[in-house]
């Protein structure tokens, strides 16, 4: 009986630390799936906790690496400074970090750049382009909401597991009496 009680208490103590032990990506600029309409000179990745100095990222377009001027971990952020604004096209950020606990994590963020071309005044009437912009805004909202739900989901899962274990413990002791 005592062994079972120690096992349950050990599980209750161990599970929350396993779920929250690793530093997760909480936000990025640009966000995953975003369509960037303006000049982008810096990429900022924000994590749940502080990151170590070994952390880094790469930027690729069409399989070719685009070099950063600098990649600097600063507190819970990883900052990448670009030599010039990005051209239109699809990009992928590949990041590798070490959290405070030393555990390495990696991931990718895909985004695209679609800046308006320099417009020369024209006497012909153009059709409004508002229909194009709304789906892109929706994609950005979906990308933000999917990246923001990750920490909430882990917390919810942890709480559900703890509650289930407490109910099981209560029922076990109730049955013994």
N, C-alpha and C positions, 0 to 999 in steps of 0.2 A: 504494500500500500504506500509506504513512504517513498519507494523507488518511483512509483507512478507519479506521485505528487512532485518529486524533484524533476522528473522528466517533463511534466507539463509546465512547471515554472521555468525550466531551462528553455523550452520552446518559446514561451511567451517573451522571455528576455531576448532570445536570439533572433527571432523573425523580424522585429522592427529594425534591428541593426543591419541585417542583411539587405533589407529593402532600401534603406537610406544610406548605405555605405559608400556608394559610388556617386561621383559628381556627374550630373546630367546636364545636357544642353537645354537651357530654358528659353533662349531667344537668340535671334540672329538678324543682322542687317547686312544684306537682304535676307528675307525669310525664305524658307524652302518653298519653291513653286512661284515665287514672286516675279513680277514683270517690272523691271526698273525702267522708269521713264526719264530720269535725270542723270547727270554725270555722277558716277560713283568713284570716289577716290580712296575710300577706306571701307574695309569689311570688319564688322564687329560681331564676335560670337560671345554670348553671355552664358555662364554656367551656374549651377546651383550653389557650388562652393568654390573656394579658391583653387587655382590650378598652379602646377609647378612650372619652373622655368624651362623644362624640356618640351613643353607643349608647342605645337607648330601647326601650320596649315599650308595647303597648296591650292592654287587656282588653275583650272584647266578649261580650255576652249577647244573643241574639236580634237581632243586627244593631245594637245600641246600645252605645256605648262607656261603660265604667264607669271613671271617673277614678281615678287613683292619687293619694295624698297626695304621694308622691315616687317617682321612679325614679332610682336611683343606681348607676352603674358603680363597682365596687370590686374592683380587681385583675382576677381572671378571672370575677367574678360580676356579674350585673345584678340588683339588688334593687328590687322594687316593693312599696311599702307601701300597703295598702288602708285607706280611711276606716272601714270596718266589715266584719265577717265577711260572706262571700258567701252569698246565698240559694240554695236548691235550684235546679238547672237546668244547662243545657249552656253552657260557656264556651269561648272561643278566645283564646289569647295570641298576639299578632302581635309578633314582635321584629325589630329592625333593629340590627345592631352594626357597628362598624368594628374590625377586628383591629389588632394592632400594626403590621402591614404596610400599614394604611390601606385594605385591601380590604373593601368593604361586603358583608355577608351578612345574609340575612333568613330567617325561617321562622315556622311556626305550631305551637302545641301546643294540642290539644283535650283538655278534661277536663270532668268534671261534678261537681256537688256534690249529695249525697244525704244530708243530715243527718236524723237521726231527729227526728220531731215530739215536742214535749213530751207525755209520757204521763201521762194522768190515771188513777189507780188504778181498775181495773174488776174486777168480780167474775166476769166471764166468762173462760173459759180461752182463751188465744190459741194458735194453732199456732206451733211454732218457725219462725223465719225463717232458719235456718242455710243452707237450700238457696239462698236469694237471695245470700248473702254469698260463697259459694265461687266462682261464676262471675266476680264482680266482682274478687275477689282474683286470679284467674287472668288477667283482663284487665290488671290492674296489672302482674303479673309479665311478661306478654307485652310490654307497652309498655316496661318497663324493659329487658328483654333486647334488644328491637329497637333502642333508643337506645344501648345499650352496645356493640353489635356493630359499629357504624359505624367507629370508629377502628381496631378490630382488622382489619376487612376491608381498609381502605386500606393498613395496614402489610403484610398478607399479600400483597396485589396488588403492592405495591412490591417486596417480596422476591422474588416469583415473576418479575417482569420483570427484576430485576437478575440472578438466577440464570440465566435464559434468555439474557440478553445475554452473560454470562460464558461459558456453554457454547458459544454461537455464536462468540465470540472465540477460545476454545480450539480449536474444530474448524477455524476458518479458518487459524490459525497451524499447526496440525498438518498440514493439507492442503498448505500451501505448502512444507513441508520434505520 
